């Protein structure tokens, strides 16, 4: 069934330090989320055994650390992260960031945090 969704109708949850996520679409083979991160926040270093992820910045500037490489993305830029790559996203600016993250397949039960 075709269904229109947006932040108003999508399921919402918070993660990390006041970060928001809206589940725009989710099934066992694909997940699409819209997320926001306040200034000065970051995710924990982790990897996914089975899933690849594509991040696309809608607003602000996001910094990614992938296998010890630092990459900065500006508005309307994206980055593919291969499965098994150790990574995290950070907001190292004074402005909030907003982005889309697409995971294939679904990342539920496919995340290993790295200390």
Biopython code that builds the backbone (N, CA, C, O; Angstrom):
import numpy as np
from Bio.PDB.StructureBuilder import StructureBuilder

atoms = [
    (1, "UNK", "N", (0.834, -1.180, 0.000)),
    (1, "UNK", "CA", (0.000, 0.000, 0.000)),
    (1, "UNK", "C", (0.879, 1.245, 0.000)),
    (1, "UNK", "O", (1.810, 1.346, 0.800)),
    (2, "UNK", "N", (0.600, 2.164, -0.864)),
    (2, "UNK", "CA", (1.327, 3.434, -0.919)),
    (2, "UNK", "C", (0.780, 4.352, 0.165)),
    (2, "UNK", "O", (-0.430, 4.523, 0.309)),
    (3, "UNK", "N", (1.709, 4.942, 0.928)),
    (3, "UNK", "CA", (1.298, 5.777, 2.052)),
    (3, "UNK", "C", (2.225, 6.978, 2.148)),
    (3, "UNK", "O", (3.446, 6.828, 2.187)),
    (4, "UNK", "N", (1.644, 8.161, 2.186)),
    (4, "UNK", "CA", (2.416, 9.378, 2.352)),
    (4, "UNK", "C", (2.787, 9.502, 3.825)),
    (4, "UNK", "O", (1.950, 9.289, 4.702)),
    (5, "UNK", "N", (4.050, 9.849, 4.094)),
    (5, "UNK", "CA", (4.495, 10.033, 5.475)),
    (5, "UNK", "C", (5.366, 11.279, 5.574)),
    (5, "UNK", "O", (5.984, 11.705, 4.599)),
    (6, "UNK", "N", (5.401, 11.842, 6.751)),
    (6, "UNK", "CA", (6.269, 12.979, 7.034)),
    (6, "UNK", "C", (6.538, 12.998, 8.534)),
    (6, "UNK", "O", (6.109, 12.098, 9.255)),
    (7, "UNK", "N", (7.245, 14.019, 9.004)),
    (7, "UNK", "CA", (7.599, 14.083, 10.417)),
    (7, "UNK", "C", (6.366, 14.162, 11.323)),
    (7, "UNK", "O", (6.423, 13.733, 12.475)),
    (8, "UNK", "N", (5.269, 14.696, 10.825)),
    (8, "UNK", "CA", (4.058, 14.822, 11.645)),
    (8, "UNK", "C", (3.373, 13.475, 11.855)),
    (8, "UNK", "O", (2.752, 13.254, 12.895)),
    (9, "UNK", "N", (3.478, 12.573, 10.877)),
    (9, "UNK", "CA", (2.773, 11.297, 10.957)),
    (9, "UNK", "C", (3.690, 10.121, 11.293)),
    (9, "UNK", "O", (3.203, 9.043, 11.633)),
    (10, "UNK", "N", (5.003, 10.308, 11.204)),
    (10, "UNK", "CA", (5.953, 9.217, 11.425)),
    (10, "UNK", "C", (6.140, 8.917, 12.909)),
    (10, "UNK", "O", (5.965, 9.790, 13.759)),
    (11, "UNK", "N", (6.497, 7.679, 13.202)),
    (11, "UNK", "CA", (6.866, 7.313, 14.574)),
    (11, "UNK", "C", (8.131, 8.071, 14.952)),
    (11, "UNK", "O", (9.026, 8.250, 14.126)),
    (12, "UNK", "N", (8.200, 8.512, 16.194)),
    (12, "UNK", "CA", (9.317, 9.339, 16.661)),
    (12, "UNK", "C", (9.957, 8.708, 17.895)),
    (12, "UNK", "O", (9.273, 8.102, 18.719)),
    (13, "UNK", "N", (11.274, 8.856, 18.014)),
    (13, "UNK", "CA", (11.971, 8.492, 19.247)),
    (13, "UNK", "C", (13.183, 9.398, 19.407)),
    (13, "UNK", "O", (13.634, 10.019, 18.445)),
    (14, "UNK", "N", (13.700, 9.469, 20.614)),
    (14, "UNK", "CA", (14.917, 10.237, 20.880)),
    (14, "UNK", "C", (16.050, 9.276, 21.165)),
    (14, "UNK", "O", (15.831, 8.154, 21.621)),
    (15, "UNK", "N", (17.262, 9.725, 20.894)),
    (15, "UNK", "CA", (18.451, 8.920, 21.148)),
    (15, "UNK", "C", (19.581, 9.861, 21.564)),
    (15, "UNK", "O", (19.509, 11.073, 21.361)),
    (16, "UNK", "N", (20.622, 9.276, 22.149)),
    (16, "UNK", "CA", (21.784, 10.072, 22.530)),
    (16, "UNK", "C", (21.405, 11.224, 23.438)),
    (16, "UNK", "O", (20.595, 11.062, 24.351)),
    (17, "UNK", "N", (21.990, 12.389, 23.189)),
    (17, "UNK", "CA", (21.791, 13.581, 24.001)),
    (17, "UNK", "C", (20.816, 14.527, 23.304)),
    (17, "UNK", "O", (21.224, 15.502, 22.673)),
    (18, "UNK", "N", (19.513, 14.222, 23.427)),
    (18, "UNK", "CA", (18.435, 15.037, 22.838)),
    (18, "UNK", "C", (18.420, 15.034, 21.313)),
    (18, "UNK", "O", (18.019, 16.022, 20.698)),
    (19, "UNK", "N", (18.849, 13.943, 20.703)),
    (19, "UNK", "CA", (18.749, 13.785, 19.252)),
    (19, "UNK", "C", (17.384, 13.167, 18.936)),
    (19, "UNK", "O", (16.849, 12.393, 19.729)),
    (20, "UNK", "N", (16.831, 13.510, 17.781)),
    (20, "UNK", "CA", (15.507, 13.040, 17.387)),
    (20, "UNK", "C", (15.589, 12.195, 16.126)),
    (20, "UNK", "O", (16.438, 12.412, 15.262)),
    (21, "UNK", "N", (14.683, 11.224, 16.043)),
    (21, "UNK", "CA", (14.577, 10.387, 14.858)),
    (21, "UNK", "C", (13.115, 10.139, 14.535)),
    (21, "UNK", "O", (12.319, 9.818, 15.418)),
    (22, "UNK", "N", (12.764, 10.291, 13.255)),
    (22, "UNK", "CA", (11.427, 9.992, 12.749)),
    (22, "UNK", "C", (11.575, 8.853, 11.749)),
    (22, "UNK", "O", (12.350, 8.955, 10.798)),
    (23, "UNK", "N", (10.843, 7.782, 11.959)),
    (23, "UNK", "CA", (10.904, 6.614, 11.067)),
    (23, "UNK", "C", (9.944, 6.863, 9.907)),
    (23, "UNK", "O", (8.728, 6.740, 10.053)),
    (24, "UNK", "N", (10.509, 7.214, 8.753)),
    (24, "UNK", "CA", (9.686, 7.526, 7.583)),
    (24, "UNK", "C", (9.222, 6.274, 6.861)),
    (24, "UNK", "O", (8.120, 6.234, 6.313)),
    (25, "UNK", "N", (10.076, 5.241, 6.865)),
    (25, "UNK", "CA", (9.725, 3.968, 6.243)),
    (25, "UNK", "C", (10.605, 2.886, 6.854)),
    (25, "UNK", "O", (11.792, 3.095, 7.104)),
    (26, "UNK", "N", (9.997, 1.718, 7.091)),
    (26, "UNK", "CA", (10.800, 0.640, 7.682)),
    (26, "UNK", "C", (10.184, -0.706, 7.362)),
    (26, "UNK", "O", (8.996, -0.938, 7.586)),
    (27, "UNK", "N", (11.012, -1.582, 6.837)),
    (27, "UNK", "CA", (10.658, -2.981, 6.630)),
    (27, "UNK", "C", (11.946, -3.783, 6.760)),
    (27, "UNK", "O", (13.007, -3.171, 6.883)),
    (28, "UNK", "N", (11.925, -5.097, 6.741)),
    (28, "UNK", "CA", (13.146, -5.876, 6.987)),
    (28, "UNK", "C", (14.308, -5.581, 6.029)),
    (28, "UNK", "O", (15.466, -5.804, 6.383)),
    (29, "UNK", "N", (14.018, -5.092, 4.842)),
    (29, "UNK", "CA", (15.101, -4.869, 3.886)),
    (29, "UNK", "C", (15.548, -3.413, 3.764)),
    (29, "UNK", "O", (16.558, -3.135, 3.117)),
    (30, "UNK", "N", (14.797, -2.460, 4.388)),
    (30, "UNK", "CA", (15.122, -1.050, 4.197)),
    (30, "UNK", "C", (14.554, -0.203, 5.329)),
    (30, "UNK", "O", (13.439, -0.429, 5.799)),
    (31, "UNK", "N", (15.351, 0.785, 5.759)),
    (31, "UNK", "CA", (14.912, 1.745, 6.764)),
    (31, "UNK", "C", (15.256, 3.143, 6.272)),
    (31, "UNK", "O", (16.361, 3.380, 5.783)),
    (32, "UNK", "N", (14.307, 4.073, 6.402)),
    (32, "UNK", "CA", (14.540, 5.474, 6.048)),
    (32, "UNK", "C", (14.106, 6.318, 7.241)),
    (32, "UNK", "O", (12.954, 6.265, 7.673)),
    (33, "UNK", "N", (15.066, 7.110, 7.773)),
    (33, "UNK", "CA", (14.784, 7.948, 8.937)),
    (33, "UNK", "C", (15.247, 9.371, 8.677)),
    (33, "UNK", "O", (16.228, 9.603, 7.970)),
    (34, "UNK", "N", (14.530, 10.315, 9.258)),
    (34, "UNK", "CA", (14.957, 11.701, 9.269)),
    (34, "UNK", "C", (15.369, 11.998, 10.705)),
    (34, "UNK", "O", (14.614, 11.731, 11.639)),
    (35, "UNK", "N", (16.571, 12.554, 10.881)),
    (35, "UNK", "CA", (17.089, 12.761, 12.225)),
    (35, "UNK", "C", (17.631, 14.170, 12.399)),
    (35, "UNK", "O", (18.015, 14.834, 11.436)),
    (36, "UNK", "N", (17.652, 14.613, 13.659)),
    (36, "UNK", "CA", (18.267, 15.894, 14.008)),
    (36, "UNK", "C", (19.218, 15.678, 15.174)),
    (36, "UNK", "O", (19.010, 14.807, 16.018)),
    (37, "UNK", "N", (20.269, 16.496, 15.200)),
    (37, "UNK", "CA", (21.247, 16.469, 16.286)),
    (37, "UNK", "C", (21.535, 17.902, 16.723)),
    (37, "UNK", "O", (21.888, 18.742, 15.894)),
    (38, "UNK", "N", (21.389, 18.190, 18.018)),
    (38, "UNK", "CA", (21.728, 19.521, 18.520)),
    (38, "UNK", "C", (23.235, 19.778, 18.425)),
    (38, "UNK", "O", (24.014, 18.845, 18.231)),
    (39, "UNK", "N", (23.637, 21.025, 18.561)),
    (39, "UNK", "CA", (25.067, 21.352, 18.554)),
    (39, "UNK", "C", (25.828, 20.580, 19.625)),
    (39, "UNK", "O", (25.322, 20.369, 20.727)),
    (40, "UNK", "N", (27.042, 20.162, 19.294)),
    (40, "UNK", "CA", (27.923, 19.518, 20.258)),
    (40, "UNK", "C", (27.588, 18.079, 20.606)),
    (40, "UNK", "O", (28.116, 17.553, 21.586)),
    (41, "UNK", "N", (26.720, 17.419, 19.828)),
    (41, "UNK", "CA", (26.363, 16.033, 20.116)),
    (41, "UNK", "C", (27.071, 15.089, 19.159)),
    (41, "UNK", "O", (27.519, 15.487, 18.084)),
    (42, "UNK", "N", (27.163, 13.824, 19.575)),
    (42, "UNK", "CA", (27.780, 12.807, 18.726)),
    (42, "UNK", "C", (27.236, 11.436, 19.088)),
    (42, "UNK", "O", (26.748, 11.202, 20.194)),
    (43, "UNK", "N", (27.337, 10.558, 18.135)),
    (43, "UNK", "CA", (26.916, 9.180, 18.314)),
    (43, "UNK", "C", (28.105, 8.380, 18.842)),
    (43, "UNK", "O", (29.245, 8.838, 18.763)),
    (44, "UNK", "N", (27.848, 7.199, 19.374)),
    (44, "UNK", "CA", (28.921, 6.317, 19.825)),
    (44, "UNK", "C", (29.520, 5.571, 18.623)),
    (44, "UNK", "O", (28.806, 5.213, 17.686)),
    (45, "UNK", "N", (30.837, 5.345, 18.663)),
    (45, "UNK", "CA", (31.504, 4.557, 17.621)),
    (45, "UNK", "C", (30.890, 3.159, 17.594)),
    (45, "UNK", "O", (30.734, 2.518, 18.634)),
    (46, "UNK", "N", (30.541, 2.695, 16.389)),
    (46, "UNK", "CA", (29.892, 1.398, 16.234)),
    (46, "UNK", "C", (30.075, 0.900, 14.797)),
    (46, "UNK", "O", (30.635, 1.593, 13.947)),
    (47, "UNK", "N", (29.587, -0.321, 14.551)),
    (47, "UNK", "CA", (29.539, -0.845, 13.186)),
    (47, "UNK", "C", (28.321, -1.745, 13.048)),
    (47, "UNK", "O", (27.732, -2.189, 14.034)),
    (48, "UNK", "N", (27.960, -2.000, 11.794)),
    (48, "UNK", "CA", (26.859, -2.900, 11.464)),
    (48, "UNK", "C", (27.438, -4.066, 10.666)),
    (48, "UNK", "O", (28.165, -3.856, 9.694)),
    (49, "UNK", "N", (27.125, -5.265, 11.065)),
    (49, "UNK", "CA", (27.662, -6.456, 10.398)),
    (49, "UNK", "C", (27.042, -6.665, 9.023)),
    (49, "UNK", "O", (27.731, -7.066, 8.085)),
    (50, "UNK", "N", (25.747, -6.397, 8.899)),
    (50, "UNK", "CA", (25.036, -6.701, 7.653)),
    (50, "UNK", "C", (24.569, -5.489, 6.860)),
    (50, "UNK", "O", (24.349, -5.592, 5.653)),
    (51, "UNK", "N", (24.416, -4.353, 7.509)),
    (51, "UNK", "CA", (23.779, -3.207, 6.857)),
    (51, "UNK", "C", (24.788, -2.172, 6.360)),
    (51, "UNK", "O", (25.800, -1.897, 7.004)),
    (52, "UNK", "N", (24.480, -1.616, 5.207)),
    (52, "UNK", "CA", (25.157, -0.414, 4.731)),
    (52, "UNK", "C", (24.227, 0.758, 5.006)),
    (52, "UNK", "O", (23.013, 0.585, 5.114)),
    (53, "UNK", "N", (24.806, 1.958, 5.121)),
    (53, "UNK", "CA", (23.988, 3.134, 5.405)),
    (53, "UNK", "C", (24.401, 4.284, 4.502)),
    (53, "UNK", "O", (25.576, 4.465, 4.182)),
    (54, "UNK", "N", (23.388, 5.062, 4.097)),
    (54, "UNK", "CA", (23.636, 6.275, 3.333)),
    (54, "UNK", "C", (23.059, 7.444, 4.122)),
    (54, "UNK", "O", (21.877, 7.442, 4.467)),
    (55, "UNK", "N", (23.891, 8.439, 4.406)),
    (55, "UNK", "CA", (23.498, 9.646, 5.117)),
    (55, "UNK", "C", (23.447, 10.805, 4.128)),
    (55, "UNK", "O", (24.343, 10.958, 3.298)),
    (56, "UNK", "N", (22.400, 11.621, 4.217)),
    (56, "UNK", "CA", (22.250, 12.786, 3.354)),
    (56, "UNK", "C", (21.868, 13.982, 4.215)),
    (56, "UNK", "O", (20.834, 13.964, 4.883)),
    (57, "UNK", "N", (22.703, 15.023, 4.202)),
    (57, "UNK", "CA", (22.510, 16.185, 5.060)),
    (57, "UNK", "C", (21.488, 17.135, 4.438)),
    (57, "UNK", "O", (21.631, 17.555, 3.290)),
    (58, "UNK", "N", (20.452, 17.467, 5.217)),
    (58, "UNK", "CA", (19.416, 18.400, 4.785)),
    (58, "UNK", "C", (19.693, 19.819, 5.267)),
    (58, "UNK", "O", (19.363, 20.791, 4.588)),
    (59, "UNK", "N", (20.303, 19.926, 6.450)),
    (59, "UNK", "CA", (20.542, 21.225, 7.059)),
    (59, "UNK", "C", (21.792, 21.147, 7.930)),
    (59, "UNK", "O", (21.974, 20.191, 8.685)),
    (60, "UNK", "N", (22.647, 22.154, 7.818)),
    (60, "UNK", "CA", (23.830, 22.227, 8.671)),
    (60, "UNK", "C", (25.031, 21.501, 8.104)),
    (60, "UNK", "O", (25.110, 21.238, 6.904)),
    (61, "UNK", "N", (25.970, 21.180, 8.991)),
    (61, "UNK", "CA", (27.221, 20.526, 8.611)),
    (61, "UNK", "C", (27.473, 19.362, 9.568)),
    (61, "UNK", "O", (27.567, 19.561, 10.779)),
    (62, "UNK", "N", (27.582, 18.164, 9.032)),
    (62, "UNK", "CA", (27.786, 16.955, 9.833)),
    (62, "UNK", "C", (29.207, 16.434, 9.623)),
    (62, "UNK", "O", (29.746, 16.488, 8.517)),
    (63, "UNK", "N", (29.796, 15.935, 10.690)),
    (63, "UNK", "CA", (31.124, 15.342, 10.614)),
    (63, "UNK", "C", (30.998, 13.844, 10.865)),
    (63, "UNK", "O", (30.369, 13.416, 11.833)),
    (64, "UNK", "N", (31.600, 13.060, 9.988)),
    (64, "UNK", "CA", (31.578, 11.605, 10.101)),
    (64, "UNK", "C", (32.988, 11.095, 10.348)),
    (64, "UNK", "O", (33.954, 11.582, 9.762)),
    (65, "UNK", "N", (33.083, 10.127, 11.208)),
    (65, "UNK", "CA", (34.333, 9.423, 11.451)),
    (65, "UNK", "C", (34.083, 7.988, 11.013)),
    (65, "UNK", "O", (33.284, 7.274, 11.618)),
    (66, "UNK", "N", (34.776, 7.570, 9.950)),
    (66, "UNK", "CA", (34.586, 6.240, 9.384)),
    (66, "UNK", "C", (35.953, 5.585, 9.264)),
    (66, "UNK", "O", (36.819, 6.060, 8.529)),
    (67, "UNK", "N", (36.140, 4.480, 10.000)),
    (67, "UNK", "CA", (37.426, 3.774, 9.992)),
    (67, "UNK", "C", (38.593, 4.744, 10.144)),
    (67, "UNK", "O", (39.563, 4.691, 9.387)),
    (68, "UNK", "N", (38.487, 5.629, 11.130)),
    (68, "UNK", "CA", (39.533, 6.586, 11.497)),
    (68, "UNK", "C", (39.743, 7.722, 10.491)),
    (68, "UNK", "O", (40.706, 8.480, 10.608)),
    (69, "UNK", "N", (38.851, 7.844, 9.507)),
    (69, "UNK", "CA", (38.915, 8.952, 8.556)),
    (69, "UNK", "C", (37.803, 9.942, 8.887)),
    (69, "UNK", "O", (36.652, 9.550, 9.075)),
    (70, "UNK", "N", (38.150, 11.223, 8.959)),
    (70, "UNK", "CA", (37.183, 12.288, 9.269)),
    (70, "UNK", "C", (36.708, 12.910, 7.958)),
    (70, "UNK", "O", (37.518, 13.308, 7.121)),
    (71, "UNK", "N", (35.375, 12.990, 7.787)),
    (71, "UNK", "CA", (34.777, 13.577, 6.591)),
    (71, "UNK", "C", (33.683, 14.538, 7.019)),
    (71, "UNK", "O", (32.837, 14.198, 7.845)),
    (72, "UNK", "N", (33.702, 15.749, 6.453)),
    (72, "UNK", "CA", (32.677, 16.736, 6.760)),
    (72, "UNK", "C", (31.745, 16.879, 5.568)),
    (72, "UNK", "O", (32.183, 17.043, 4.430)),
    (73, "UNK", "N", (30.447, 16.813, 5.857)),
    (73, "UNK", "CA", (29.431, 16.987, 4.815)),
    (73, "UNK", "C", (28.643, 18.260, 5.082)),
    (73, "UNK", "O", (28.275, 18.550, 6.220)),
    (74, "UNK", "N", (28.392, 19.007, 4.029)),
    (74, "UNK", "CA", (27.562, 20.195, 4.096)),
    (74, "UNK", "C", (26.176, 19.865, 3.578)),
    (74, "UNK", "O", (25.925, 18.757, 3.104)),
    (75, "UNK", "N", (25.282, 20.831, 3.671)),
    (75, "UNK", "CA", (23.921, 20.687, 3.173)),
    (75, "UNK", "C", (23.920, 20.140, 1.747)),
    (75, "UNK", "O", (24.665, 20.607, 0.886)),
    (76, "UNK", "N", (23.073, 19.149, 1.519)),
    (76, "UNK", "CA", (22.862, 18.509, 0.218)),
    (76, "UNK", "C", (24.040, 17.650, -0.227)),
    (76, "UNK", "O", (24.237, 17.445, -1.425)),
    (77, "UNK", "N", (24.822, 17.147, 0.719)),
    (77, "UNK", "CA", (25.879, 16.182, 0.430)),
    (77, "UNK", "C", (25.564, 14.886, 1.171)),
    (77, "UNK", "O", (24.932, 14.894, 2.227)),
    (78, "UNK", "N", (26.021, 13.768, 0.591)),
    (78, "UNK", "CA", (25.757, 12.465, 1.189)),
    (78, "UNK", "C", (27.003, 11.609, 1.282)),
    (78, "UNK", "O", (28.018, 11.890, 0.644)),
    (79, "UNK", "N", (26.912, 10.552, 2.093)),
    (79, "UNK", "CA", (28.034, 9.644, 2.319)),
    (79, "UNK", "C", (27.501, 8.233, 2.514)),
    (79, "UNK", "O", (26.598, 8.007, 3.319)),
    (80, "UNK", "N", (28.068, 7.278, 1.768)),
    (80, "UNK", "CA", (27.741, 5.861, 1.924)),
    (80, "UNK", "C", (28.738, 5.234, 2.882)),
    (80, "UNK", "O", (29.948, 5.408, 2.732)),
    (81, "UNK", "N", (28.233, 4.507, 3.861)),
    (81, "UNK", "CA", (29.085, 3.801, 4.812)),
    (81, "UNK", "C", (28.848, 2.313, 4.623)),
    (81, "UNK", "O", (27.732, 1.823, 4.799)),
    (82, "UNK", "N", (29.901, 1.603, 4.266)),
    (82, "UNK", "CA", (29.808, 0.166, 4.010)),
    (82, "UNK", "C", (29.605, -0.615, 5.304)),
    (82, "UNK", "O", (29.994, -0.165, 6.381)),
    (83, "UNK", "N", (28.997, -1.784, 5.184)),
    (83, "UNK", "CA", (28.848, -2.648, 6.351)),
    (83, "UNK", "C", (30.230, -2.957, 6.927)),
    (83, "UNK", "O", (31.222, -2.985, 6.199)),
    (84, "UNK", "N", (30.284, -3.184, 8.211)),
    (84, "UNK", "CA", (31.484, -3.505, 8.990)),
    (84, "UNK", "C", (32.442, -2.334, 9.169)),
    (84, "UNK", "O", (33.482, -2.493, 9.808)),
    (85, "UNK", "N", (32.120, -1.155, 8.622)),
    (85, "UNK", "CA", (32.961, 0.031, 8.826)),
    (85, "UNK", "C", (32.630, 0.647, 10.184)),
    (85, "UNK", "O", (31.466, 0.920, 10.478)),
    (86, "UNK", "N", (33.643, 0.862, 11.002)),
    (86, "UNK", "CA", (33.445, 1.518, 12.300)),
    (86, "UNK", "C", (33.196, 3.000, 12.030)),
    (86, "UNK", "O", (33.968, 3.650, 11.325)),
    (87, "UNK", "N", (32.103, 3.529, 12.602)),
    (87, "UNK", "CA", (31.734, 4.900, 12.281)),
    (87, "UNK", "C", (30.897, 5.564, 13.370)),
    (87, "UNK", "O", (30.335, 4.900, 14.241)),
    (88, "UNK", "N", (30.829, 6.889, 13.295)),
    (88, "UNK", "CA", (29.861, 7.669, 14.054)),
    (88, "UNK", "C", (29.713, 9.026, 13.407)),
    (88, "UNK", "O", (30.597, 9.485, 12.684)),
    (89, "UNK", "N", (28.575, 9.670, 13.676)),
    (89, "UNK", "CA", (28.288, 11.013, 13.189)),
    (89, "UNK", "C", (28.385, 11.969, 14.374)),
    (89, "UNK", "O", (28.029, 11.618, 15.499)),
    (90, "UNK", "N", (28.871, 13.181, 14.106)),
    (90, "UNK", "CA", (28.996, 14.199, 15.151)),
    (90, "UNK", "C", (28.547, 15.548, 14.619)),
    (90, "UNK", "O", (28.698, 15.852, 13.436)),
    (91, "UNK", "N", (27.995, 16.348, 15.514)),
    (91, "UNK", "CA", (27.678, 17.736, 15.192)),
    (91, "UNK", "C", (28.690, 18.589, 15.943)),
    (91, "UNK", "O", (28.531, 18.849, 17.136)),
    (92, "UNK", "N", (29.716, 19.018, 15.248)),
    (92, "UNK", "CA", (30.804, 19.789, 15.849)),
    (92, "UNK", "C", (30.626, 21.287, 15.611)),
    (92, "UNK", "O", (31.589, 22.050, 15.663)),
    (93, "UNK", "N", (29.380, 21.701, 15.349)),
    (93, "UNK", "CA", (29.081, 23.108, 15.077)),
    (93, "UNK", "C", (28.205, 23.676, 16.189)),
    (93, "UNK", "O", (27.845, 22.977, 17.136)),
    (94, "UNK", "N", (27.872, 24.948, 16.055)),
    (94, "UNK", "CA", (26.990, 25.621, 17.006)),
    (94, "UNK", "C", (25.545, 25.675, 16.528)),
    (94, "UNK", "O", (24.714, 26.346, 17.142)),
    (95, "UNK", "N", (25.238, 24.976, 15.438)),
    (95, "UNK", "CA", (23.887, 24.945, 14.872)),
    (95, "UNK", "C", (23.402, 23.495, 14.812)),
    (95, "UNK", "O", (24.216, 22.581, 14.679)),
    (96, "UNK", "N", (22.088, 23.272, 14.908)),
    (96, "UNK", "CA", (21.575, 21.900, 14.767)),
    (96, "UNK", "C", (21.800, 21.375, 13.347)),
    (96, "UNK", "O", (21.908, 22.147, 12.394)),
    (97, "UNK", "N", (21.869, 20.065, 13.229)),
    (97, "UNK", "CA", (21.938, 19.441, 11.904)),
    (97, "UNK", "C", (20.709, 18.564, 11.714)),
    (97, "UNK", "O", (20.123, 18.062, 12.673)),
    (98, "UNK", "N", (20.335, 18.396, 10.449)),
    (98, "UNK", "CA", (19.203, 17.557, 10.080)),
    (98, "UNK", "C", (19.635, 16.716, 8.886)),
    (98, "UNK", "O", (20.260, 17.225, 7.956)),
    (99, "UNK", "N", (19.300, 15.427, 8.915)),
    (99, "UNK", "CA", (19.758, 14.534, 7.851)),
    (99, "UNK", "C", (18.808, 13.360, 7.685)),
    (99, "UNK", "O", (17.983, 13.067, 8.551)),
    (100, "UNK", "N", (18.951, 12.703, 6.550)),
    (100, "UNK", "CA", (18.247, 11.456, 6.254)),
    (100, "UNK", "C", (19.276, 10.335, 6.370)),
    (100, "UNK", "O", (20.407, 10.473, 5.904)),
    (101, "UNK", "N", (18.881, 9.232, 6.990)),
    (101, "UNK", "CA", (19.739, 8.045, 7.008)),
    (101, "UNK", "C", (18.938, 6.869, 6.464)),
    (101, "UNK", "O", (17.850, 6.557, 6.947)),
    (102, "UNK", "N", (19.501, 6.230, 5.455)),
    (102, "UNK", "CA", (18.881, 5.078, 4.803)),
    (102, "UNK", "C", (19.746, 3.867, 5.116)),
    (102, "UNK", "O", (20.947, 3.869, 4.843)),
    (103, "UNK", "N", (19.142, 2.837, 5.684)),
    (103, "UNK", "CA", (19.873, 1.621, 6.052)),
    (103, "UNK", "C", (19.312, 0.455, 5.262)),
    (103, "UNK", "O", (18.098, 0.298, 5.134)),
    (104, "UNK", "N", (20.212, -0.359, 4.735)),
    (104, "UNK", "CA", (19.805, -1.515, 3.941)),
    (104, "UNK", "C", (20.733, -2.685, 4.225)),
    (104, "UNK", "O", (21.921, -2.608, 3.910)),
    (105, "UNK", "N", (20.220, -3.789, 4.823)),
    (105, "UNK", "CA", (18.866, -3.972, 5.328)),
    (105, "UNK", "C", (18.672, -3.228, 6.650)),
    (105, "UNK", "O", (19.532, -2.459, 7.080)),
    (106, "UNK", "N", (17.536, -3.471, 7.278)),
    (106, "UNK", "CA", (17.188, -2.863, 8.564)),
    (106, "UNK", "C", (18.300, -3.114, 9.582)),
    (106, "UNK", "O", (18.867, -4.206, 9.617)),
    (107, "UNK", "N", (18.619, -2.111, 10.416)),
    (107, "UNK", "CA", (19.730, -2.253, 11.356)),
    (107, "UNK", "C", (19.323, -2.775, 12.733)),
    (107, "UNK", "O", (20.183, -2.934, 13.599)),
    (108, "UNK", "N", (18.039, -3.045, 12.957)),
    (108, "UNK", "CA", (17.628, -3.590, 14.244)),
    (108, "UNK", "C", (18.404, -4.873, 14.527)),
    (108, "UNK", "O", (18.459, -5.766, 13.682)),
    (109, "UNK", "N", (19.000, -4.966, 15.709)),
    (109, "UNK", "CA", (19.810, -6.119, 16.126)),
    (109, "UNK", "C", (21.059, -6.302, 15.265)),
    (109, "UNK", "O", (21.606, -7.403, 15.212)),
    (110, "UNK", "N", (21.520, -5.251, 14.592)),
    (110, "UNK", "CA", (22.726, -5.324, 13.758)),
    (110, "UNK", "C", (23.645, -4.139, 14.080)),
    (110, "UNK", "O", (24.150, -3.475, 13.174)),
    (111, "UNK", "N", (23.854, -3.886, 15.344)),
    (111, "UNK", "CA", (24.728, -2.787, 15.758)),
    (111, "UNK", "C", (25.625, -3.302, 16.875)),
    (111, "UNK", "O", (25.162, -3.878, 17.859)),
    (112, "UNK", "N", (26.927, -3.074, 16.691)),
    (112, "UNK", "CA", (27.903, -3.419, 17.713)),
    (112, "UNK", "C", (28.650, -2.142, 18.097)),
    (112, "UNK", "O", (29.352, -1.553, 17.276)),
    (113, "UNK", "N", (28.489, -1.721, 19.357)),
    (113, "UNK", "CA", (29.193, -0.541, 19.841)),
    (113, "UNK", "C", (30.653, -0.893, 20.111)),
    (113, "UNK", "O", (30.978, -1.997, 20.546)),
    (114, "UNK", "N", (31.525, 0.085, 19.838)),
    (114, "UNK", "CA", (32.956, -0.083, 20.049)),
    (114, "UNK", "C", (33.359, 0.861, 21.171)),
    (114, "UNK", "O", (33.003, 2.039, 21.144)),
    (115, "UNK", "N", (34.089, 0.367, 22.145)),
    (115, "UNK", "CA", (34.510, 1.215, 23.275)),
    (115, "UNK", "C", (35.562, 2.215, 22.878)),
    (115, "UNK", "O", (36.016, 2.997, 23.713)),
]
sb = StructureBuilder()
sb.init_structure("model")
sb.init_model(0)
sb.init_chain("A")
sb.init_seg("    ")
for serial, (resi, resn, name, xyz) in enumerate(atoms, 1):
    if name == "N":
        sb.init_residue(resn, " ", resi, " ")
    sb.init_atom(name, np.array(xyz, "f"), 0.0, 1.0, " ", f" {name:<3s}", serial, name[0])
structure = sb.get_structure()
